[in-house]
Amino acid sequence: TIIAAQDALHAGDFERGKSLLARVRTKDPEMYIVPFYLGEAESTQAHWGEASKQFKQAVDLNPDFEQAMTALSRSLLFEGKPQEARIWVDKVLQMDPESFQGWYTRAAIESAADKKLAIAAYEKAISLENNFAPIHRDLGLLQFRQQNYAEAAKHLAAAVRLGTRNAIVYNSLGISFSRTSQLQKAVESYKNALAVEPSFAEAHVNLGSVYERLQQDAVAKKEYAAACKLDTRFCDLLH
């Protein structure tokens, strides 16, 4: 029944998945994996309060369930309760100082309050697991917001190499390449952003700007025209 529930949840049939898990819970209320899977289902739907409730039940049933503690910390963070989130991730890191998921979650918690601590936590997570795309993505975007474009390019490029396909990531990577004078790489990144999201007007503008720097004015004008068609705020670029 649990396998059938997982299949339903992975297919996006949340009602069937949760119904099957509720059936298991009725038969065996002590099975801690059930509220964990329910918490994951609620997280997928961004029902953060209910997700936190389910993950907390999983931890109550199994106080050593590190994965549920980490998930609880993240759901509390998205619920807008960073202090409670910090308590649970601290417990994870006390149990396992080498938990890359724990350090990744700590970094997410610190991002709003202390950028230096957040960057250090992301780098610790990467030192433990270098092939997890979301860490590189989030650290790259944080470095981008801090205008540390060389570091941003390094980590956003790693996220892309590891499978990230996101227009915001590609656009941010393009800007980072542009700011570090890697213009051909910037062109490629902006084109990738537009392949993912053709209506991304800002990516057209950024691509046009790089073409101007490459002295390809006709192509630049074409990109500005595409941006203008999508968003009239950019029409002044055509004059």
C-alpha positions in Angstrom: 0.0 0.0 0.0 2.9 2.4 0.8 4.5 1.7 -2.6 1.1 2.3 -4.3 0.8 5.6 -2.4 4.3 6.7 -3.4 3.5 5.9 -7.0 0.4 8.0 -6.8 2.2 10.9 -5.2 5.0 10.8 -7.7 2.3 10.9 -10.5 0.7 14.0 -8.8 -2.4 12.1 -7.6 -2.1 13.6 -4.1 -5.6 12.7 -3.0 -5.2 9.0 -3.8 -1.7 8.9 -2.3 -2.8 10.5 0.9 -5.8 8.3 1.1 -3.7 5.2 0.8 -1.3 6.4 3.5 -4.2 7.3 5.8 -5.3 3.6 5.4 -1.8 2.4 6.5 -1.8 4.8 9.5 -5.2 3.5 10.6 -3.7 -0.1 10.7 -0.4 0.9 12.2 -0.3 4.3 13.9 3.3 3.8 14.9 4.7 3.5 11.4 6.8 6.7 11.3 7.4 6.6 7.6 3.8 7.4 6.9 3.7 10.9 8.3 7.0 11.5 6.6 5.6 10.7 3.2 2.5 12.7 4.0 4.8 15.7 4.9 6.5 15.3 1.5 3.2 15.3 -0.3 2.1 18.5 1.5 5.5 20.1 0.8 5.1 19.4 -2.9 1.8 21.3 -2.8 3.4 24.1 -0.7 1.1 23.4 2.2 3.9 24.2 4.7 1.8 24.3 7.9 0.4 20.8 7.3 3.8 19.6 6.1 5.4 20.7 9.3 2.7 19.0 11.3 3.3 15.7 9.5 7.1 15.9 9.7 6.9 16.6 13.5 4.7 13.5 13.9 7.4 11.4 12.1 10.0 12.8 14.4 7.8 12.1 17.5 7.5 8.5 16.4 11.2 8.2 15.6 13.4 10.8 17.4 16.5 9.6 15.4 14.8 10.2 12.0 17.3 12.7 10.7 15.7 13.1 7.2 12.4 14.0 8.8 14.1 16.6 11.1 15.8 18.2 8.1 12.5 18.3 6.2 10.7 19.7 9.2 13.3 22.5 9.4 12.8 23.4 5.8 9.0 23.4 6.0 9.2 25.6 9.1 11.4 28.0 7.2 8.9 28.2 4.3 6.1 28.6 6.8 7.9 31.7 8.0 9.3 30.3 11.3 13.1 30.6 10.9 13.8 30.4 14.6 12.0 27.1 15.0 13.6 25.9 11.8 17.0 26.7 13.2 16.3 24.6 16.3 15.6 21.5 14.3 18.6 21.9 11.9 20.8 22.4 14.9 19.6 19.0 16.2 20.4 17.4 12.8 23.9 18.8 12.8 24.5 17.8 16.4 23.6 14.2 15.4 25.5 14.3 12.2 28.0 17.2 11.6 28.7 15.8 8.1 25.0 16.1 7.0 25.2 18.0 3.7 21.4 18.4 3.8 21.7 19.8 7.3 24.2 22.4 6.1 22.2 23.2 3.0 19.2 23.9 5.2 21.2 26.0 7.6 22.4 28.0 4.7 18.8 28.6 3.5 17.8 29.7 7.0 20.8 32.2 7.3 20.3 33.6 3.8 17.9 36.3 5.0 19.8 37.4 8.1 23.5 36.8 7.6 24.8 36.4 4.1 28.4 35.5 5.2 27.1 32.7 7.5 24.9 31.5 4.6 27.7 31.4 2.1 29.9 29.5 4.6 27.2 27.0 5.2 26.6 26.5 1.5 30.4 26.0 1.0 30.4 23.5 3.8 27.5 21.6 2.2 29.4 21.6 -1.2 32.5 20.3 0.5 30.4 17.3 1.7 28.4 16.8 -1.6 29.7 18.5 -4.7 27.2 17.0 -7.1 23.9 18.3 -5.7 22.7 20.9 -8.1 20.3 22.8 -5.7 23.2 23.8 -3.5 25.2 25.2 -6.3 22.1 26.9 -7.7 21.2 28.6 -4.4 24.8 29.6 -3.6 25.2 31.0 -7.1 22.0 33.1 -6.8 23.1 34.4 -3.4 26.5 35.3 -4.8 24.7 37.0 -7.8 22.6 39.1 -5.4 25.8 40.1 -3.6 27.3 41.1 -7.0 30.1 38.6 -6.6 29.8 37.7 -10.3 32.9 35.4 -10.6 31.7 33.2 -7.8 28.1 33.3 -9.0 29.2 32.2 -12.5 31.2 29.3 -11.0 28.3 27.9 -9.0 25.5 28.7 -11.5 27.5 26.9 -14.2 27.9 23.9 -11.9 24.2 23.9 -11.3 23.5 23.8 -15.0 26.1 21.2 -15.6 24.4 19.0 -12.9 21.0 19.3 -14.6 19.4 22.6 -13.6 17.1 23.9 -16.4 15.7 27.2 -15.2 15.3 30.5 -17.0 16.2 32.7 -14.0 19.3 30.6 -13.4 20.4 30.9 -17.0 19.7 34.6 -17.1 21.7 35.2 -13.9 24.5 33.1 -15.3 24.4 35.1 -18.5 24.7 38.4 -16.5 27.5 36.9 -14.4 29.4 35.9 -17.5 28.8 39.3 -19.1 30.0 41.1 -16.0 33.2 39.0 -16.1 33.7 39.7 -19.8 32.9 36.1 -20.9 30.7 37.3 -23.7 30.3 34.2 -25.8 29.3 32.2 -22.7 26.8 35.0 -21.8 25.2 34.6 -25.3 24.8 30.9 -24.8 23.3 31.3 -21.3 20.8 33.9 -22.5 19.8 31.7 -25.4 19.3 28.8 -22.9 17.1 31.1 -20.8 14.9 31.8 -23.8 14.8 28.2 -24.8 13.3 27.4 -21.5 11.1 30.6 -21.4 10.6 32.2 -24.8 8.6 35.1 -23.3 11.4 36.2 -21.0 11.7 39.8 -22.1 14.7 40.6 -19.9 16.7 37.8 -21.4 16.1 39.3 -24.9 17.3 42.6 -23.6 20.4 41.1 -22.0 21.2 39.1 -25.1 20.8 42.3 -27.2 23.2 44.1 -24.9 25.9 41.5 -25.3 25.4 41.5 -29.1 26.0 45.2 -29.0 29.2 44.7 -27.1 30.2 42.1 -29.8 29.4 44.8 -32.4 26.6 42.7 -33.9 24.1 45.6 -34.0 21.6 44.0 -36.4 21.2 41.0 -34.2 21.1 43.2 -31.1 18.2 45.2 -32.6 16.3 42.0 -33.3 16.6 41.0 -29.7 15.5 44.5 -28.5 12.5 44.3 -30.9 11.5 40.9 -29.4 11.8 42.4 -25.9 9.6 45.4 -26.9 7.0 43.1 -28.3 6.8 41.2 -25.0 7.1 44.2 -22.7 6.6 47.9 -23.9 8.9 49.1 -21.1 11.8 48.0 -23.3 10.7 49.7 -26.5 12.9 52.7 -25.9 15.9 50.5 -26.6 14.9 50.5 -30.3 15.6 54.3 -30.7 
